[in-house]
Amino acid sequence: MKEVIPGIFSWSVFNEEKGLDFNGHLVAGSAGLVVIDPPAPAPPDLAALDAAGRPEAIVITNAHHTRDAVKLAARWQVPLMAPRADAPLLPPGVSPDALYDDGDRLPGGLRVITLSGQKTPGESALFVERSAAVIVGDAVIGKPPGKLSLLPAAKYADPRAAMAGLRRLLTLSFDAVLVGDGASLPRGGRRAVEELFASGA
């Protein structure tokens, strides 16, 4: 686990099938600790997470990013939070302790920004204003490194609607884009989002 920007730490697990990293994030600060979209941590990463302290919650950004959230929530005895709109899509056996909606304030000072037209109806970015960062699940991926891209078109009911939904990110003041899949952009994330629109992807 490493500190990618001040107060936000990440760890990665390489996914052979997708050919990219799956990333989990730990947001730390005066508002408390929160773990986001956690893939199964390797022993050194788990030790670092334990050493950081007991989080207030584990938050998933969409129904497909449960990953190791249930196991870790049980390990630390903390609530699991998920988007309300994605609740019907959660895998069997995943029962969140709390559901969140667009605009909600979550532990850790996170603000929920629900993005329309995405792979799932509850796909949410988590805005960390004090860090000028947005944390995303499947809304964009960091591929190739240094750039952002959409998931394959077949993942969306309407790829154009998915692209249009991302424009909401540009209403926020941020520089870092920390992704669930691929390589995060600790700097230049807003520019990368703007370039995605300029490319006509």
C-alpha positions in Angstrom: 0.0 0.0 0.0 1.3 3.5 -0.9 0.2 7.0 -0.4 -0.7 8.2 -3.8 -1.7 11.8 -2.8 -1.6 13.2 0.8 -4.2 11.4 2.9 -5.2 8.8 0.3 -3.5 5.4 0.1 -4.0 2.7 -2.5 -3.1 -1.0 -3.1 -3.4 -3.0 -6.2 -4.0 -6.6 -7.3 -3.2 -7.5 -11.0 -6.2 -9.1 -12.8 -4.9 -11.5 -15.5 -8.3 -11.6 -17.3 -8.6 -7.9 -17.7 -4.8 -7.2 -18.0 -4.8 -4.4 -15.5 -4.7 -3.6 -11.8 -7.7 -3.7 -9.5 -7.2 -0.9 -7.0 -8.5 -0.3 -3.5 -8.2 3.0 -1.7 -8.0 4.1 1.9 -9.0 7.7 2.7 -7.5 9.0 5.9 -8.0 12.3 7.7 -9.7 14.2 10.5 -13.0 13.0 9.2 -12.0 9.4 9.8 -10.8 6.3 7.8 -12.8 4.9 4.9 -11.9 1.9 2.6 -13.2 2.0 -1.0 -13.7 -0.9 -3.5 -11.2 -3.2 -1.8 -9.6 -6.1 -3.8 -8.2 -8.8 -1.6 -5.1 -7.3 -0.1 -1.8 -9.2 -0.1 -0.4 -9.9 3.4 1.8 -6.7 3.4 -1.1 -4.6 2.3 -3.5 -6.1 4.9 -0.9 -5.5 7.6 -0.6 -1.8 6.5 -4.4 -1.5 6.5 -4.6 -3.0 10.0 -1.9 -0.6 11.2 -3.7 2.4 9.8 -6.6 1.8 12.2 -10.1 0.6 12.2 -12.0 2.3 9.4 -15.4 3.9 9.9 -16.9 2.1 6.8 -16.2 0.2 3.6 -17.8 1.9 0.6 -18.3 0.4 -2.8 -18.9 2.6 -5.8 -21.1 0.1 -7.7 -22.6 -3.4 -7.5 -19.7 -4.9 -9.4 -17.0 -3.7 -7.0 -17.9 -5.7 -3.9 -14.5 -7.5 -4.3 -13.3 -8.3 -0.8 -15.6 -5.8 0.9 -17.7 -8.4 2.8 -14.6 -10.2 4.3 -13.0 -7.0 5.3 -16.2 -5.5 6.8 -16.4 -8.7 8.9 -12.7 -8.5 9.9 -13.0 -5.0 11.2 -16.6 -5.1 12.3 -17.5 -2.0 10.3 -20.5 -1.2 8.0 -20.6 -1.8 4.3 -22.1 1.0 2.3 -23.4 0.7 -1.3 -25.3 2.8 -3.8 -29.1 2.5 -3.3 -29.8 2.3 -7.0 -27.4 -0.7 -7.3 -28.9 -2.7 -4.3 -30.9 -5.0 -6.6 -27.7 -5.9 -8.5 -25.5 -6.9 -5.6 -24.2 -10.4 -5.7 -25.9 -13.1 -3.6 -24.7 -12.9 0.0 -23.8 -9.2 -0.1 -26.1 -7.3 2.2 -25.0 -3.7 2.8 -25.5 -2.2 6.2 -26.3 1.2 4.6 -27.3 2.5 1.2 -26.4 5.9 -0.1 -27.8 8.3 -2.7 -26.5 11.1 -4.9 -25.3 14.1 -2.8 -24.9 12.2 0.4 -22.0 12.9 2.7 -20.3 9.7 3.8 -17.7 8.9 6.5 -14.3 10.3 5.7 -15.8 13.5 4.3 -16.7 11.8 1.0 -19.4 13.4 -1.2 -21.4 11.1 -3.5 -21.6 12.1 -7.1 -23.9 9.7 -9.0 -23.1 9.5 -12.7 -26.0 8.8 -15.1 -25.9 6.4 -18.1 -23.2 4.1 -16.7 -22.8 0.3 -16.5 -25.0 0.2 -13.4 -27.6 2.8 -12.3 -25.9 3.6 -9.0 -22.3 4.1 -10.4 -20.9 6.8 -8.1 -17.8 8.9 -8.0 -16.6 9.9 -4.5 -15.4 13.4 -4.2 -12.7 14.2 -1.6 -12.8 17.9 -1.8 -9.9 18.5 0.7 -7.6 16.4 -1.5 -9.0 17.8 -4.9 -9.6 14.1 -5.8 -12.3 12.0 -7.2 -12.4 8.2 -6.7 -14.2 6.3 -9.4 -15.2 2.6 -9.8 -16.2 1.8 -13.4 -17.0 5.2 -14.7 -13.5 5.5 -16.3 -10.5 3.2 -16.2 -6.8 4.2 -16.2 -5.8 2.6 -19.5 -3.3 3.2 -21.0 -1.4 4.6 -18.0 -1.5 8.4 -17.9 -4.9 8.5 -19.7 -8.5 7.7 -19.0 -10.8 5.6 -21.1 -14.3 4.1 -21.0 -15.1 0.5 -20.6 -15.8 -1.4 -23.8 -19.0 -0.2 -25.5 -20.8 -3.5 -25.0 -20.8 -2.8 -21.2 -23.3 0.1 -21.7 -26.9 0.3 -22.7 -25.9 3.5 -24.5 -22.2 4.5 -24.7 -23.2 8.1 -25.7 -25.3 8.4 -22.5 -22.4 7.0 -20.5 -20.1 9.7 -21.9 -22.6 12.4 -21.3 -23.0 11.3 -17.7 -19.3 11.8 -17.1 -19.7 15.6 -17.8 -20.9 15.9 -14.2 -17.3 15.3 -13.1 -16.3 18.6 -14.7 -18.5 20.5 -12.3 -16.1 19.6 -9.5 -12.7 21.1 -8.6 -10.2 18.2 -8.7 -6.8 17.3 -10.1 -6.5 13.6 -9.0 -8.6 10.8 -10.5 -8.1 7.6 -8.5 -9.5 4.6 -10.4 -10.8 1.2 -9.4 -9.3 -0.4 -12.5 -6.0 0.5 -14.2 -3.5 3.2 -13.4 -4.7 6.2 -11.2 -3.7 9.7 -12.1 -2.5 11.5 -8.9 -2.0 14.6 -11.1 -3.6 15.8 -14.3 -6.8 13.9 -13.8 -9.1 16.7 -14.7 -7.1 17.3 -17.9 -7.4 13.6 -18.7 -11.2 13.8 -18.4 -11.3 16.8 -20.7 -9.1 15.0 -23.2 -11.5 12.0 -23.1 -14.3 14.3 -24.2 -12.0 16.0 -26.8 -11.2 12.6 -28.3 -14.8 11.9 -29.0 -14.6 8.5 -27.2 
